[in-house]
Amino acid sequence: MTENPTATARRAGPLARRIPLLAVVLIGALVYVYMARGRLALDPVAVSGVVRVDGKPLPSGIISFRAVDPNRGSYAMGSIGQDGTYAAETPHVGAGILPGEYRVGVLANEDPTKYTREEYDALVGIGKPGIPSLVPKSFTDPGTSGLTVTIAAPGPQVYDLDLKGDVPRPGKSPKSGD
């Protein structure tokens, strides 16, 4: 026995026929709220640059960007290449940074393969100093570094950093003689 499609639609009732309309209205409301917060209206801006320490390119590390106002930006980061260059990305968004004001931090440590096993063991572990930083400690935390950038839309932007200051060194030197 085949059912009459018209009879099935009538049995579903008025609510079943309105669900597609309710879904469209609900999605529209969510999009409006999200845009009102400024998220959908803003596309990420390509941000790149060079990080230097006392004029020399930083050979590795991570640069991080933390939004001053979380409602007007996000968190972004970029890997620093051997020539000191970076290109920032925003997690779950992709290449670039959402417009806004950001605090900046740079993390970079010496290459651990420069150390003998004994030197490495003396540096790494609970209560030990760790692999030496390639940047002054004051620049490692975006919240306290004093470094800020304002990402304005539209168009790619270049932010070069030249970090100056003393880089603390442990008592032992690496086997490469640095």
LOPA-845336 format. One record per residue (C-alpha): residue number from 1; residue in three letters; y, x negated, z negated. Coordinates in steps of 0.2 Angstrom, whole numbers, plus 5000, padded with zeros to 4 digits. Layout:
% residues N
<nr NUM&rest ALA&c2 Y&c1 X&c3 Z>
...
This chain:
% residues 178
<nr 1&rest MET&c2 5000&c1 5000&c3 5000>
<nr 2&rest THR&c2 5017&c1 4993&c3 5005>
<nr 3&rest GLU&c2 5032&c1 4997&c3 4995>
<nr 4&rest ASN&c2 5048&c1 5003&c3 5002>
<nr 5&rest PRO&c2 5062&c1 4989&c3 4999>
<nr 6&rest THR&c2 5075&c1 5002&c3 4996>
<nr 7&rest ALA&c2 5065&c1 5009&c3 4983>
<nr 8&rest THR&c2 5063&c1 4992&c3 4974>
<nr 9&rest ALA&c2 5081&c1 4989&c3 4975>
<nr 10&rest ARG&c2 5085&c1 5006&c3 4967>
<nr 11&rest ARG&c2 5072&c1 5003&c3 4953>
<nr 12&rest ALA&c2 5080&c1 4986&c3 4949>
<nr 13&rest GLY&c2 5096&c1 4995&c3 4943>
<nr 14&rest PRO&c2 5114&c1 4991&c3 4944>
<nr 15&rest LEU&c2 5114&c1 4975&c3 4933>
<nr 16&rest ALA&c2 5102&c1 4966&c3 4945>
<nr 17&rest ARG&c2 5113&c1 4970&c3 4960>
<nr 18&rest ARG&c2 5128&c1 4963&c3 4950>
<nr 19&rest ILE&c2 5120&c1 4946&c3 4944>
<nr 20&rest PRO&c2 5126&c1 4937&c3 4960>
<nr 21&rest LEU&c2 5144&c1 4943&c3 4957>
<nr 22&rest LEU&c2 5143&c1 4938&c3 4939>
<nr 23&rest ALA&c2 5136&c1 4921&c3 4943>
<nr 24&rest VAL&c2 5151&c1 4918&c3 4955>
<nr 25&rest VAL&c2 5163&c1 4923&c3 4942>
<nr 26&rest LEU&c2 5155&c1 4912&c3 4929>
<nr 27&rest ILE&c2 5155&c1 4897&c3 4940>
<nr 28&rest GLY&c2 5173&c1 4900&c3 4945>
<nr 29&rest ALA&c2 5178&c1 4901&c3 4927>
<nr 30&rest LEU&c2 5169&c1 4885&c3 4923>
<nr 31&rest VAL&c2 5177&c1 4876&c3 4937>
<nr 32&rest TYR&c2 5194&c1 4882&c3 4932>
<nr 33&rest VAL&c2 5192&c1 4876&c3 4914>
<nr 34&rest TYR&c2 5186&c1 4859&c3 4920>
<nr 35&rest MET&c2 5200&c1 4857&c3 4932>
<nr 36&rest ALA&c2 5213&c1 4862&c3 4919>
<nr 37&rest ARG&c2 5206&c1 4847&c3 4909>
<nr 38&rest GLY&c2 5211&c1 4836&c3 4924>
<nr 39&rest ARG&c2 5193&c1 4830&c3 4928>
<nr 40&rest LEU&c2 5190&c1 4837&c3 4945>
<nr 41&rest ALA&c2 5207&c1 4835&c3 4951>
<nr 42&rest LEU&c2 5206&c1 4816&c3 4949>
<nr 43&rest ASP&c2 5196&c1 4805&c3 4959>
<nr 44&rest PRO&c2 5191&c1 4787&c3 4953>
<nr 45&rest VAL&c2 5203&c1 4773&c3 4959>
<nr 46&rest ALA&c2 5195&c1 4757&c3 4965>
<nr 47&rest VAL&c2 5200&c1 4743&c3 4953>
<nr 48&rest SER&c2 5196&c1 4725&c3 4955>
<nr 49&rest GLY&c2 5203&c1 4708&c3 4951>
<nr 50&rest VAL&c2 5199&c1 4691&c3 4944>
<nr 51&rest VAL&c2 5197&c1 4685&c3 4926>
<nr 52&rest ARG&c2 5202&c1 4668&c3 4921>
<nr 53&rest VAL&c2 5202&c1 4658&c3 4905>
<nr 54&rest ASP&c2 5216&c1 4645&c3 4904>
<nr 55&rest GLY&c2 5218&c1 4646&c3 4923>
<nr 56&rest LYS&c2 5200&c1 4644&c3 4927>
<nr 57&rest PRO&c2 5189&c1 4658&c3 4934>
<nr 58&rest LEU&c2 5177&c1 4665&c3 4921>
<nr 59&rest PRO&c2 5159&c1 4662&c3 4929>
<nr 60&rest SER&c2 5151&c1 4677&c3 4921>
<nr 61&rest GLY&c2 5153&c1 4691&c3 4909>
<nr 62&rest ILE&c2 5158&c1 4709&c3 4908>
<nr 63&rest ILE&c2 5175&c1 4717&c3 4908>
<nr 64&rest SER&c2 5177&c1 4734&c3 4899>
<nr 65&rest PHE&c2 5190&c1 4748&c3 4900>
<nr 66&rest ARG&c2 5191&c1 4760&c3 4886>
<nr 67&rest ALA&c2 5203&c1 4775&c3 4889>
<nr 68&rest VAL&c2 5217&c1 4776&c3 4876>
<nr 69&rest ASP&c2 5217&c1 4795&c3 4877>
<nr 70&rest PRO&c2 5199&c1 4801&c3 4881>
<nr 71&rest ASN&c2 5206&c1 4817&c3 4889>
<nr 72&rest ARG&c2 5215&c1 4806&c3 4902>
<nr 73&rest GLY&c2 5202&c1 4794&c3 4907>
<nr 74&rest SER&c2 5184&c1 4788&c3 4903>
<nr 75&rest TYR&c2 5175&c1 4772&c3 4900>
<nr 76&rest ALA&c2 5172&c1 4759&c3 4914>
<nr 77&rest MET&c2 5166&c1 4742&c3 4916>
<nr 78&rest GLY&c2 5162&c1 4728&c3 4929>
<nr 79&rest SER&c2 5151&c1 4713&c3 4930>
<nr 80&rest ILE&c2 5161&c1 4697&c3 4932>
<nr 81&rest GLY&c2 5154&c1 4686&c3 4946>
<nr 82&rest GLN&c2 5153&c1 4667&c3 4947>
<nr 83&rest ASP&c2 5171&c1 4666&c3 4955>
<nr 84&rest GLY&c2 5178&c1 4677&c3 4941>
<nr 85&rest THR&c2 5179&c1 4693&c3 4952>
<nr 86&rest TYR&c2 5175&c1 4710&c3 4946>
<nr 87&rest ALA&c2 5175&c1 4728&c3 4953>
<nr 88&rest ALA&c2 5175&c1 4742&c3 4940>
<nr 89&rest GLU&c2 5163&c1 4757&c3 4939>
<nr 90&rest THR&c2 5163&c1 4772&c3 4928>
<nr 91&rest PRO&c2 5146&c1 4778&c3 4922>
<nr 92&rest HIS&c2 5140&c1 4794&c3 4930>
<nr 93&rest VAL&c2 5155&c1 4794&c3 4942>
<nr 94&rest GLY&c2 5153&c1 4778&c3 4952>
<nr 95&rest ALA&c2 5164&c1 4765&c3 4959>
<nr 96&rest GLY&c2 5182&c1 4765&c3 4952>
<nr 97&rest ILE&c2 5191&c1 4771&c3 4937>
<nr 98&rest LEU&c2 5198&c1 4788&c3 4933>
<nr 99&rest PRO&c2 5217&c1 4787&c3 4932>
<nr 100&rest GLY&c2 5224&c1 4784&c3 4914>
<nr 101&rest GLU&c2 5229&c1 4771&c3 4902>
<nr 102&rest TYR&c2 5215&c1 4759&c3 4896>
<nr 103&rest ARG&c2 5212&c1 4745&c3 4883>
<nr 104&rest VAL&c2 5203&c1 4731&c3 4891>
<nr 105&rest GLY&c2 5190&c1 4719&c3 4883>
<nr 106&rest VAL&c2 5180&c1 4704&c3 4891>
<nr 107&rest LEU&c2 5163&c1 4698&c3 4885>
<nr 108&rest ALA&c2 5156&c1 4682&c3 4891>
<nr 109&rest ASN&c2 5144&c1 4669&c3 4883>
<nr 110&rest GLU&c2 5138&c1 4652&c3 4889>
<nr 111&rest ASP&c2 5122&c1 4651&c3 4899>
<nr 112&rest PRO&c2 5108&c1 4650&c3 4886>
<nr 113&rest THR&c2 5098&c1 4639&c3 4897>
<nr 114&rest LYS&c2 5110&c1 4625&c3 4894>
<nr 115&rest TYR&c2 5103&c1 4623&c3 4876>
<nr 116&rest THR&c2 5087&c1 4615&c3 4871>
<nr 117&rest ARG&c2 5074&c1 4626&c3 4862>
<nr 118&rest GLU&c2 5079&c1 4619&c3 4845>
<nr 119&rest GLU&c2 5098&c1 4621&c3 4849>
<nr 120&rest TYR&c2 5095&c1 4639&c3 4855>
<nr 121&rest ASP&c2 5085&c1 4643&c3 4839>
<nr 122&rest ALA&c2 5099&c1 4636&c3 4828>
<nr 123&rest LEU&c2 5111&c1 4648&c3 4837>
<nr 124&rest VAL&c2 5102&c1 4664&c3 4839>
<nr 125&rest GLY&c2 5095&c1 4675&c3 4825>
<nr 126&rest ILE&c2 5100&c1 4685&c3 4810>
<nr 127&rest GLY&c2 5114&c1 4676&c3 4801>
<nr 128&rest LYS&c2 5116&c1 4663&c3 4815>
<nr 129&rest PRO&c2 5132&c1 4661&c3 4825>
<nr 130&rest GLY&c2 5125&c1 4666&c3 4842>
<nr 131&rest ILE&c2 5128&c1 4659&c3 4859>
<nr 132&rest PRO&c2 5146&c1 4653&c3 4861>
<nr 133&rest SER&c2 5158&c1 4664&c3 4869>
<nr 134&rest LEU&c2 5167&c1 4659&c3 4885>
<nr 135&rest VAL&c2 5183&c1 4669&c3 4880>
<nr 136&rest PRO&c2 5193&c1 4669&c3 4864>
<nr 137&rest LYS&c2 5186&c1 4681&c3 4852>
<nr 138&rest SER&c2 5202&c1 4691&c3 4851>
<nr 139&rest PHE&c2 5199&c1 4697&c3 4869>
<nr 140&rest THR&c2 5181&c1 4703&c3 4866>
<nr 141&rest ASP&c2 5185&c1 4720&c3 4859>
<nr 142&rest PRO&c2 5196&c1 4733&c3 4869>
<nr 143&rest GLY&c2 5202&c1 4741&c3 4853>
<nr 144&rest THR&c2 5210&c1 4725&c3 4847>
<nr 145&rest SER&c2 5212&c1 4713&c3 4862>
<nr 146&rest GLY&c2 5230&c1 4719&c3 4865>
<nr 147&rest LEU&c2 5226&c1 4720&c3 4884>
<nr 148&rest THR&c2 5230&c1 4737&c3 4892>
<nr 149&rest VAL&c2 5231&c1 4743&c3 4910>
<nr 150&rest THR&c2 5237&c1 4759&c3 4918>
<nr 151&rest ILE&c2 5227&c1 4765&c3 4932>
<nr 152&rest ALA&c2 5238&c1 4776&c3 4943>
<nr 153&rest ALA&c2 5232&c1 4787&c3 4958>
<nr 154&rest PRO&c2 5230&c1 4785&c3 4973>
<nr 155&rest GLY&c2 5224&c1 4769&c3 4981>
<nr 156&rest PRO&c2 5215&c1 4753&c3 4976>
<nr 157&rest GLN&c2 5222&c1 4743&c3 4963>
<nr 158&rest VAL&c2 5220&c1 4724&c3 4958>
<nr 159&rest TYR&c2 5222&c1 4719&c3 4940>
<nr 160&rest ASP&c2 5220&c1 4700&c3 4937>
<nr 161&rest LEU&c2 5218&c1 4693&c3 4919>
<nr 162&rest ASP&c2 5222&c1 4676&c3 4913>
<nr 163&rest LEU&c2 5216&c1 4674&c3 4895>
<nr 164&rest LYS&c2 5223&c1 4660&c3 4885>
<nr 165&rest GLY&c2 5218&c1 4654&c3 4868>
<nr 166&rest ASP&c2 5206&c1 4644&c3 4859>
<nr 167&rest VAL&c2 5188&c1 4647&c3 4862>
<nr 168&rest PRO&c2 5177&c1 4643&c3 4846>
<nr 169&rest ARG&c2 5163&c1 4631&c3 4848>
<nr 170&rest PRO&c2 5148&c1 4628&c3 4837>
<nr 171&rest GLY&c2 5144&c1 4611&c3 4830>
<nr 172&rest LYS&c2 5131&c1 4607&c3 4842>
<nr 173&rest SER&c2 5135&c1 4604&c3 4861>
<nr 174&rest PRO&c2 5124&c1 4610&c3 4875>
<nr 175&rest LYS&c2 5112&c1 4598&c3 4883>
<nr 176&rest SER&c2 5122&c1 4598&c3 4899>
<nr 177&rest GLY&c2 5136&c1 4588&c3 4890>
<nr 178&rest ASP&c2 5149&c1 4602&c3 4891>
